Amino acid sequence: MFKQASTSLAQELIEIASHVKDSSDDGFHMHDNVMYCLDNEHHLKLIKLSQALIAKANAVTKISGNYAFSVTRSLFAKIINSSYREIKDTALGIEEAMKLMHQYDVEQTVYLRVNGILLKEPISLGSVDFLMCTSNVLEQTITQIYDKIDLPHDKRKSHFDESFTKNFRSRCIAVFKVVAEPVKAHERALDETRRALEILRYASTNINFGQNVRFGLDGDQSFEDTLSFVSSTETAKSHVNTAAPVQPFRLDSAGVQELHDFGAFKLGDFLTDPNISEFKELLLRAVHWHSSALLQTEKEKKYLHLVIALEALFTQKKGDPISNTIAESTALVINNTLSGRLQIKALVKKCYNTRSAIAHGGKSPVTDADLQQLTIIVWNTIHSLIKKADEFKTQDDLRKHLENLKFS
């Protein structure tokens, strides 16, 4: 099955090995009971070969770069210490490694801690389940992990108490299951959970409008208020940032219904659709930039990312000014009256001019009112297009629809 590919990769691996030196000032390596020197150029080729190994084994979704590089280095070590004496030996070793990658069938369950979300009931978005880590969850689900941990039995409970119980109890967790080796499973869990959280941020904009709601994976978002001291010759006092106090994203049954109403679960279905359309991909891209805007701390960056969300949906037609295309398209999507559309078009053109001034280093301060106005426009644009997600397959379909609206 992989004979031709393995022979080609074996020739490359042997060629790289021909550049190995016993001693050099450049590139000392030690692994698999061998020591050698390899210059940076050929070390990079070794990394590239390991990536090709994954691709040719059709295992991109299951095998991480780290795993493949470890396998490649082990094969490389056998060439260096002459365990593989002929090209056919190396090819057979590579072919066997490719088969193991291709046939990898172990399902991993990844548990990630999510900060700033309080759920009354579990929810699923895409391929990620979100739930609160209650005592029952700890006992029935996560404790299963510790049956497999390589620790003496008498130390497992204390390790559990110091680790999972301390860090996960009463917190929201994201659970992701996938057939992949552990490092790749963790990578995919992070990617899929972040995409699901982007959808929740889209919904939270309206569910918690005007509140300083923050949530995300560990390290993705700061949950601390900015503390400083303001001092003069007469007075001195502490000062917390002027934003509203940080709030968690609370989802009760009414909030879950709003997720349905706002199309969040519909977006979640897009994430697991193997035949997702170009138009639905555009919507997810716009949701990504909307979420990214909410994560920014600088007003100008928030503003730029919100405009990029509109750009993701309405790229310019050849020869059309991009600001005009985006402004007209946005107006046609979110308003049905001529006067309303003209007003929104003017607002979005103004937003785009501000975006250009920021991007090109001009003086264009962004106010809270500017941000709020643009956030409302972007949210309503995404919301309106989610409702029409099944009507269009491509961006051209949307463009033709908007062209018809202009002349109807």
Buried (B, 14 or more C-beta within 10 A) or exposed (E): EBEEBBBBBBEBBBEBBEBBEEEEEEBEBEEBEBEBBBBEEBBEBBBEBBBBBBEBBBBEEBBBBBBBBBBBBBBBBBBBEEBBEEBEBBBBBBBBBBBEBBEBEEEBBBBBBBBBBBBEEBBBBBBBBBBBBEEEBBEEBBBEBBEEEEEEEEEBEEBBEEBBBEEBBEBBBBBBBBEBBEBBBBBBBBEBBBBBBBBBBBBBBBBBEEBEBBBBBEEBBEEEEEEEEEEEEEEEEEEEBEEEEBBBBBBEEEBBEBBEEBBBBBBBBBBEEEEBBEBBBBBBBBBBBBBBBBBBEEBBBBBBBBBBBBBBBBBBEEEEEBBBBBBBBBBBBBBEEEEEBEEBBEBBBBBBEBBBBBEEEEEBEBEEEBBEBBBBBBBBBBBBBBEBBEEBEEBEBBBEBBBEBEEE
